[in-house]
Amino acid sequence: MVLKAFKLRLYPNKTQRNQIHVNFGCARFVWNQMLNMHIERYKNNKKAKFQGRYSMDVMLKALKIEYPWLKQAESTSLQRVNRDLDDAFQRFFNHSLQNGFPRFKSKKNTNQSYTSKFVNNNIRIVDEHHIKLPKLGLVYFKAGRILNGKIRAVTVRVNSRKQYQASILVESENQTFKKTKKSVGIDLGLKSLTVTSDGQKEDILNVDDRLNKQLRIWERKKSRRYENAKKAMAFDEHDKVLFPRTDLKQFPRYQQAVRTVAKLKRHIAERRRDNLHKLTTRLVKDYDTIVVENLSVKNMIKNHHLSASIANASWGTLISQLKYKCAWYGKKLIIIDPKNTSRICHECKQKNHEFDSLSQSEWLAAREWDCPNCHAHLDRDVNAVKNILAKGLETLA
Ligand SMILES: [Zn+2]
């Protein structure tokens, strides 16, 4: 059994929207109350025992008596808040690096969510356009990719663009792809995003040139309109006009450019994600064993160039997709230490010490080289990826 999630864009009516926002509010209130309780307890007594999710569930009952309006909320979603807060504290206690002390939730945050648990058939996909959600009834959604399986939970979200979304967690039979008896190594580079040990180079960052061109045009328009708006505001002030314009919101043409730039960036990001999905699915289908480098060890390209930050993000996504897809489809992912993989000749396994004295930029520029030991002529990327594959397969032996 594996857990999978899929998303549906919801189109709730006005009553449903109100109920959704009541739920966001209640979930936020419970989170903040419980968090405050933990802080106060600690202040009163530094040795006070931490109250886990079950104790919080007991307190929730008392909270509902004190604040009867909490009963308007979908009840499983409030218990879920306790669980999430418990998890947040556990991560904090375990000194997980990226998780600090749990924070209060603000109403002002444009992203809000709550999660309902599946109980007594309270969540059900009725047809290709309607989903039944607790407290909301039938909610319309646009046709989407609905995964088969037993529903476990649903998270309802709204984002800053006021778009509503449900992500539905289902438990499904583990389907596997046919075994191919083939293995592959993947090198994550910047020049071509991935190189496989079959010698295929793939640049998944390349999206439609037309989109990129449009983005450049609109970014120029945006900055020009920004300058014009600034000038107009300065003139208004200087000329002491009756109603001087003081806010960029008063410049519809500038606002339109802001929206268009955001939309184009979104499209490009979606296109990239699609490309990544296609690539990872194909890899998992074609190979039984996939070997990649450990990214946290691999030297991330440290510059402020946009392409580098996109590449870094895409590598992370690529590996996480491979991780879960390999688990879903019965394939194996091996993550290896990338040390020396590009400095060793895959033919004779000797390290090329001529590289030791090179500067970083000279080293990055060395695209092809001849092995000083066995004189093989090597393509840097293809050689590295063959070493990656060999290193991964060694761990299997
Ligand atoms: Zn060699």
Residues whose N, C-alpha, C, O or C-beta is under 5 A from the ligand:
A	BS01	ZN	C345 E347 C348 C371 N373 C374 H375 A376
